[in-house]
Amino acid sequence: MSAVYFLIPGARLPKAVTSSVLSTLDRRVFDELTRGADPVQVQQLVQRPILEGAVHLVWLQQVVGKLGGMPQTAAFEWEADGGPSMSTETWRLWAYHFEIDDHGRRTVALTHKFTQDERNRLHDDLLALVRRFNFQLQQWEGRWYLTRKDDWECQARPWCAQNHQYYTESCYWGEEFETMRVAIAEFLENHPVNLDRKANGFETIDGLWPEGGSRRFLLKASTLRAVMANDTFVHGWAQNAGLLNFRTTRVMDAWPEAPEGDLLCVIDDLYEPYRKGDWDAWAKAWPIVWERIQKLTAEAKSRRCQKLVLIASGSVDTHTTGVEFKKTSGLFARFSKPKSLSLEDFLNE
């Protein structure tokens, strides 16, 4: 039975805000799509604090790449973007700023763009610094990467899950991670790039977060026929597992051309508001999410998909439900409408 899968990162609500947020939501599309749905199945995929908030990546890596462990993203992002073949371990670098309050330091993505000119000015000195840790500095598609021959004995929380969170010992593993973080921070602190940013009223670049350490290798073949996601490394996993590149796209309002079979879409509009705890923004994104799911589900049915599967991910687990597409016709059709799924059961964390 072919199915259409929608993974919805951040589609969960802490108990403290559930009632107030649910009271503002339009449930009509959800109720329509989940009539006769299976009971919610809970699956805890995250066992370690370092992966808190990244359960959707764990799920994706298992489903698309048939891999366990830390999400191996950087090498597959490089590959999907057409980077030259490398046998080295690859890490993606993200520039961030520290926001300091009474509870500590939050790592936050830059609101003022990290420009190519700034990268050029930092490059040579930063290259010399990372070489002390046996890395090389690479650039592709306007992104910075670190590569090395031997695997780095460190791990880091995926950046999407670390963004807007406090910097603590639980977000990394390995002594050299902190050693290199401090070295980079000291290098950046009084660099002319940061002095110029201060003079212009921009936030400073306080660090570079490495994530997704991985090497390219051949994944097991996937049974998926098309994948839509806004993260390029998901395209990399899917393409490496056998999907043609034009069947892996960013999220759109129509599926890419593909033969009949399983379809997967990652709807991520709720994720950042969820991680920030911005429930007003979360509620505003809600109708956008379900309008898109409704439209893509209708098209999937026309492609002979027989089941809808919804996966809501939170901090450490997923809530999953499925509903088969059944044709109801005849005299008693209007009396055979099953109940919709409880929205509270689906969203509660």
C-alpha positions as CSV (number, residue, x, y, z in Angstrom):
1,M,0.0,0.0,0.0
2,S,1.6,3.3,-1.1
3,A,1.4,6.2,1.3
4,V,2.0,9.9,1.4
5,Y,4.0,10.9,4.5
6,F,4.1,14.4,6.1
7,L,6.8,15.0,8.7
8,I,6.0,18.1,10.7
9,P,8.9,19.2,12.9
10,G,7.8,21.3,15.9
11,A,4.1,20.3,15.6
12,R,3.9,19.8,19.4
13,L,2.8,21.9,22.3
14,P,4.1,21.9,25.9
15,K,1.3,21.2,28.4
16,A,1.7,24.7,29.8
17,V,0.5,26.4,26.6
18,T,-1.7,23.7,25.0
19,S,-5.1,25.0,26.0
20,S,-4.4,28.6,25.2
21,V,-2.8,27.8,21.8
22,L,-5.4,25.3,20.8
23,S,-8.2,27.7,21.5
24,T,-6.9,29.9,18.6
25,L,-6.6,27.2,15.9
26,D,-8.9,26.5,13.0
27,R,-9.2,22.7,13.2
28,R,-11.4,22.2,10.1
29,V,-8.7,20.9,7.7
30,F,-7.1,18.7,10.4
31,D,-10.5,17.2,11.3
32,E,-11.3,16.5,7.6
33,L,-8.0,14.8,6.9
34,T,-8.0,12.7,10.1
35,R,-11.5,11.2,10.0
36,G,-11.1,7.5,10.8
37,A,-7.4,7.9,11.6
38,D,-5.5,5.3,13.6
39,P,-4.7,6.1,17.3
40,V,-1.6,8.1,17.9
41,Q,1.6,6.1,18.1
42,V,4.4,7.5,20.3
43,Q,8.0,6.7,19.3
44,Q,10.9,8.0,21.4
45,L,13.8,8.3,19.0
46,V,16.1,10.6,21.1
47,Q,17.9,9.0,24.0
48,R,20.7,11.6,24.5
49,P,20.6,15.3,25.5
50,I,22.8,16.2,22.6
51,L,20.0,15.4,20.1
52,E,17.2,17.1,22.0
53,G,15.1,19.0,19.5
54,A,16.5,17.1,16.5
55,V,14.2,14.1,16.6
56,H,13.0,15.0,13.1
57,L,16.5,14.6,11.7
58,V,16.8,11.2,13.5
59,W,13.5,10.1,11.9
60,L,14.5,11.4,8.4
61,Q,17.9,9.7,8.5
62,Q,16.3,6.4,9.5
63,V,13.6,6.6,6.9
64,V,15.4,8.1,4.0
65,G,19.0,6.9,4.6
66,K,18.4,3.8,6.7
67,L,21.0,5.2,9.2
68,G,21.1,5.4,13.0
69,G,23.2,7.5,15.3
70,M,24.1,11.2,15.0
71,P,22.6,12.8,11.8
72,Q,25.2,12.6,9.1
73,T,24.3,15.8,7.2
74,A,27.3,17.8,6.0
75,A,28.8,15.3,3.5
76,F,25.4,14.7,1.9
77,E,24.6,18.4,1.7
78,W,28.0,19.0,0.0
79,E,27.1,16.1,-2.5
80,A,23.6,17.4,-3.2
81,D,24.9,20.8,-4.0
82,G,27.3,19.4,-6.6
83,G,30.5,19.7,-4.6
84,P,33.5,17.8,-5.8
85,S,33.9,14.2,-4.5
86,M,35.9,14.0,-1.3
87,S,36.9,11.1,0.9
88,T,37.4,13.3,4.0
89,E,35.1,13.7,7.0
90,T,33.1,16.9,6.4
91,W,31.4,19.3,8.9
92,R,29.2,22.3,8.1
93,L,30.0,25.6,9.8
94,W,27.2,28.0,11.0
95,A,28.0,31.5,12.2
96,Y,26.2,32.5,15.4
97,H,25.9,35.3,18.0
98,F,25.6,34.9,21.7
99,E,22.6,36.5,23.4
100,I,23.3,36.8,27.1
101,D,20.7,36.9,29.9
102,D,20.4,35.9,33.5
103,H,20.2,32.2,32.6
104,G,23.3,32.0,30.4
105,R,24.2,32.4,26.7
106,R,22.0,31.5,23.8
107,T,23.5,30.6,20.5
108,V,21.4,32.6,17.9
109,A,21.7,32.7,14.1
110,L,22.8,36.0,12.7
111,T,20.0,38.4,11.6
112,H,22.5,40.5,9.6
113,K,23.9,38.4,6.8
114,F,27.4,36.9,7.1
115,T,28.6,38.3,3.7
116,Q,31.1,36.8,1.2
117,D,33.3,39.8,1.8
118,E,33.5,39.0,5.5
119,R,34.3,35.4,4.7
120,N,37.1,36.5,2.5
121,R,38.6,38.8,5.1
122,L,38.4,36.0,7.8
123,H,39.6,33.1,5.5
124,D,43.4,33.0,5.7
125,D,43.7,33.5,9.5
126,L,40.8,31.1,10.2
127,L,42.4,28.5,7.9
128,A,45.6,28.7,9.9
129,L,43.6,28.3,13.2
130,V,41.6,25.3,12.2
131,R,44.7,23.6,10.8
132,R,45.9,23.4,14.4
133,F,43.0,21.0,14.9
134,N,43.9,19.0,11.7
135,F,41.1,20.6,9.7
136,Q,41.0,22.3,6.3
137,L,38.6,25.1,5.6
138,Q,36.4,24.6,2.4
139,Q,33.8,26.8,0.8
140,W,31.0,25.7,-1.5
141,E,27.7,27.4,-2.5
142,G,28.4,30.3,-0.1
143,R,28.8,27.9,2.8
144,W,31.8,27.1,5.0
145,Y,32.8,23.5,5.7
146,L,35.6,21.8,7.7
147,T,37.2,18.7,6.4
148,R,39.8,16.3,7.8
149,K,41.4,12.9,7.0
150,D,40.8,11.3,10.4
151,D,37.4,11.4,12.1
152,W,37.1,14.1,14.8
153,E,36.4,12.6,18.2
154,C,33.7,15.1,18.9
155,Q,29.9,15.5,18.4
156,A,27.7,18.5,18.2
157,R,24.0,19.1,18.4
158,P,22.5,19.8,14.9
159,W,22.4,23.6,14.4
160,C,18.7,23.8,13.8
161,A,18.1,22.3,17.2
162,Q,20.9,24.4,18.9
163,N,19.7,27.7,17.4
164,H,18.0,29.9,20.1
165,Q,19.1,27.5,22.9
166,Y,21.5,28.0,25.8
167,Y,25.1,26.9,25.3
168,T,25.7,24.1,27.8
169,E,27.8,20.9,28.1
170,S,24.8,18.9,26.9
171,C,25.0,20.3,23.4
172,Y,28.3,18.8,22.5
173,W,30.5,15.8,23.3
174,G,34.4,15.7,23.2
175,E,36.9,17.9,25.0
176,E,38.4,19.3,21.7
177,F,35.0,20.8,20.8
178,E,35.2,23.3,23.6
179,T,38.9,23.9,23.0
180,M,38.3,24.8,19.4
181,R,35.2,26.9,20.2
182,V,37.2,29.0,22.6
183,A,40.1,29.4,20.1
184,I,37.7,30.6,17.3
185,A,35.8,32.9,19.7
186,E,39.1,34.6,20.8
187,F,40.1,34.9,17.1
188,L,36.8,36.5,16.2
189,E,36.4,38.8,19.2
190,N,38.6,41.7,18.0
191,H,38.9,40.9,14.4
192,P,38.3,43.9,12.0
193,V,35.2,42.1,10.7
194,N,33.6,42.2,14.1
195,L,34.8,45.8,14.7
196,D,33.1,46.8,11.5
197,R,29.9,45.0,12.4
198,K,29.8,46.8,15.8
199,A,30.3,50.1,14.1
200,N,27.4,49.4,11.8
201,G,25.1,48.4,14.7
202,F,25.1,44.7,13.7
203,E,25.5,41.7,16.0
204,T,29.0,40.3,16.3
205,I,30.0,36.9,15.0
206,D,30.8,35.1,18.2
207,G,31.4,31.6,17.0
208,L,31.2,29.0,14.2
209,W,29.1,26.0,15.0
210,P,30.3,22.7,13.4
211,E,27.5,20.1,12.6
212,G,26.8,16.9,10.8
213,G,30.2,15.3,10.7
214,S,30.1,12.6,8.0
215,R,31.7,11.0,5.0
216,R,30.1,10.2,1.7
217,F,29.2,6.6,1.2
218,L,26.5,4.6,-0.7
219,L,23.2,4.3,1.2
220,K,20.8,1.5,0.9
221,A,18.2,1.9,-1.8
222,S,15.1,3.8,-0.9
223,T,11.5,2.8,-1.7
224,L,10.4,6.5,-1.8
225,R,9.5,7.9,-5.1
226,A,9.7,11.7,-4.4
227,V,11.0,13.8,-1.5
228,M,10.3,17.4,-0.7
229,A,12.3,19.2,2.0
230,N,13.9,22.6,2.5
231,D,17.2,21.1,3.8
232,T,19.6,20.2,1.0
233,F,21.1,17.3,3.0
234,V,17.7,15.5,2.8
235,H,18.0,15.7,-0.9
236,G,21.5,14.3,-0.6
237,W,20.3,11.3,1.4
238,A,17.5,10.6,-1.1
239,Q,19.7,11.0,-4.2
240,N,22.4,8.8,-2.7
241,A,19.7,6.2,-1.9
242,G,18.6,6.1,-5.6
243,L,16.2,9.0,-6.3
244,L,16.8,11.1,-9.4
245,N,17.7,14.7,-8.5
246,F,14.6,16.2,-10.1
247,R,12.5,14.1,-7.7
248,T,14.0,15.8,-4.6
249,T,12.9,19.4,-4.3
250,R,12.2,22.1,-1.9
251,V,8.7,22.2,-0.4
252,M,6.2,23.3,-3.1
253,D,2.5,23.2,-3.7
254,A,2.8,20.3,-6.2
255,W,4.7,17.0,-6.1
256,P,7.6,16.6,-8.6
257,E,7.1,14.1,-11.4
258,A,7.6,10.6,-10.1
259,P,6.2,7.1,-10.6
260,E,3.5,5.7,-8.3
261,G,4.7,4.9,-4.8
262,D,5.5,6.4,-1.5
263,L,5.9,10.2,-1.2
264,L,7.5,12.2,1.6
265,C,7.2,15.9,2.5
266,V,8.8,17.7,5.4
267,I,6.7,20.7,6.4
268,D,8.9,22.8,8.7
269,D,7.0,26.1,9.2
270,L,6.3,25.3,12.8
271,Y,9.8,24.3,13.8
272,E,11.5,27.6,14.5
273,P,8.6,29.1,16.5
274,Y,8.5,25.8,18.4
275,R,12.2,26.0,19.3
276,K,11.9,29.7,20.2
277,G,8.7,29.2,22.2
278,D,7.0,31.8,20.1
279,W,3.5,30.5,20.2
280,D,1.9,33.4,18.5
281,A,4.1,32.8,15.4
282,W,3.4,29.0,15.8
283,A,-0.3,29.7,15.6
284,K,0.0,32.0,12.6
285,A,1.9,29.2,10.7
286,W,-0.7,26.6,11.6
287,P,-3.2,27.3,8.7
288,I,-0.3,27.5,6.2
289,V,0.9,24.0,7.2
290,W,-2.5,22.4,6.9
291,E,-3.5,24.1,3.7
292,R,-0.4,22.8,2.1
293,I,-0.9,19.3,3.5
294,Q,-4.5,19.3,2.2
295,K,-3.4,20.3,-1.3
296,L,-0.6,17.8,-1.5
297,T,-2.7,15.1,-0.1
298,A,-5.4,15.6,-2.8
299,E,-2.7,15.3,-5.5
300,A,-1.2,12.2,-3.8
301,K,-4.7,10.6,-3.9
302,S,-4.8,11.3,-7.7
303,R,-1.5,9.5,-8.0
304,R,-3.1,6.4,-6.3
305,C,-1.6,6.8,-2.9
306,Q,-3.8,4.8,-0.6
307,K,-2.9,6.2,2.8
308,L,-2.0,9.5,4.6
309,V,0.6,9.3,7.4
310,L,1.2,12.3,9.7
311,I,4.2,12.5,11.9
312,A,4.5,15.3,14.5
313,S,7.9,15.6,16.1
314,G,8.8,17.4,19.3
315,S,11.8,17.4,21.6
316,V,12.6,13.7,21.9
317,D,9.7,11.7,20.3
318,T,7.2,11.6,17.4
319,H,3.4,11.2,17.3
320,T,2.3,9.3,14.3
321,T,-1.1,8.6,12.9
322,G,-2.4,7.2,9.6
323,V,-5.7,7.1,7.7
324,E,-6.6,5.1,4.7
325,F,-8.3,6.8,1.7
326,K,-11.6,5.0,1.4
327,K,-14.2,5.6,-1.2
328,T,-17.6,6.1,0.3
329,S,-20.7,6.2,-1.9
330,G,-24.3,5.2,-2.0
331,L,-27.4,5.8,0.0
332,F,-25.7,5.5,3.4
333,A,-22.5,7.5,2.7
334,R,-23.6,10.5,4.7
335,F,-24.2,8.4,7.8
336,S,-20.8,6.7,7.7
337,K,-18.4,9.5,8.6
338,P,-16.0,8.3,11.3
339,K,-14.7,10.6,14.1
340,S,-11.7,12.8,13.6
341,L,-8.5,12.3,15.5
342,S,-8.2,14.3,18.8
343,L,-6.0,17.3,18.0
344,E,-4.9,17.4,21.7
345,D,-3.6,13.8,21.5
346,F,-1.7,14.6,18.4
347,L,-0.1,17.8,19.6
348,N,0.5,17.3,23.3
349,E,4.1,17.0,24.4
